[in-house]
Amino acid sequence: MTKAAKSKTATKAKTAAQADARVFPVETRFQKMAKREGGVPREKAIEQAQNEIEGVKPRFDNWLGDELQEFKRLMKKAEGAKADAEWIKTANFHSRQLRDSAITLNFELLAFISGSLCEILDSIESGSECNMESITCHIESLLLAAQASYRHLKPEQVPDLTNGLHRVVKRVTAQPST
Amino acid sequence: MNLRDLVILVADPSSYMSMLIHSMLRGFGSNKVLEVRNSMGVFHALTAQRIDLLICDARLPLHGGLQLTRAIRSRRDNEHRTIPILMMSADSRESTIKQARDAGANMVIAKPLSPASLYDRLTWIAFNPRKFVDTSTYFGPDRRFKIEGYPGGVGRRKGDNITEVAQESGPALAQDDIDSLFTAVRSGSD
């Protein structure tokens, strides 16, 4: 089928779908109940949420410990072998979790390193060459940044580390898979 | 916004992220939050009880949040077919947002979440309900919509509704007066 014919068929299908479209209002229970009197005003709700987050912050240590153990386990698994797609997917899953939580809790250095690792793993998932050294140096940086003395640092306070990781990301993301 | 007694289901593979979202919702006044880690957990919760809002990660195992949303919207016998779905995604590219919209999600929120961004998305869903569209190829909230300001009229970005301001009650300061005030502040004098 030619491109023009395909486009004509798609337009026909779209028109047919629009012709039999049923549009109707929906008021869900969520919408009804959320409008009730007695809700929490925006500024107060945000302030209370921030306080609640402070309350769960101490549990971050245990969770972070588990995540780092998982990274160590992954590294051991990849020793002497090339990481496969499943390995990359798992590593990316854990680095995203770490980045999202670290940003929300304002652990900037951890967020920076895990974000940088996500960039590398995303790039590998999209076809860049799998460079294990680039992943290893990120995981080692994460282990360092997780230590109490580094935890509250900002990326600009450790320029050697952050510039180095920047260079690694740039090199990996510029390399197409062979 | 009053979230009391509304059942909110948070579907996120990360136990800690889930805990953070749960704590934000608690701060907003929510008292019934459930957590699941995968799409099977979502289906189980939806069949076991009434859920009022689903907050779901786009990369939720096993099938992903988009596939899950399509499944919820497509089943005609599903009493949760019109449930509000807020999709969380670490990938905020336009294509990802379009995919979530086409799957039938009410809104997308970029990860990492902040209390303000989560509160605003929930407010939009609650106070700006959209009609549902049912065609042979799509079931979900009307995709033709634009956000015309934060509900309640608080302008937050260029293009949002502007807030009402008081009437001018006297002559404004001349530029020279403003400059001299700044000069005084900078020099430390009153």
Interface residues (C-beta under 8 A of the other chain):
Chain A: A13 A16 A17 Q18 D20 A21 R22 V23 F24 P25 V26 E27 T28 R29 F30 Q31 M33 A34 K35 R36 E37 G38 G39 V40 R42 A45 I46 E47 Q48 A49 Q50 N51 E52 I53 G55 V56 R59 F60 W63 F93 R96 Q97 R99 D100 S101 I103 T104 L105 C118
Chain B: M1 N2 L3 R4 D5 L6 P13 S14 S15 Y16 M17 M19 L20 S23 M24 L25 R26 G27 F28 G29 R50 D52 L53 R59 T82 I83 P84 A90 K111 P112 L113 S114 P115 A116 L118 Y119 L122 T123 I125 A126 F127 P129 K131 F132 V133 D134 T135 S136 T137 Y138 D142 G152 V154
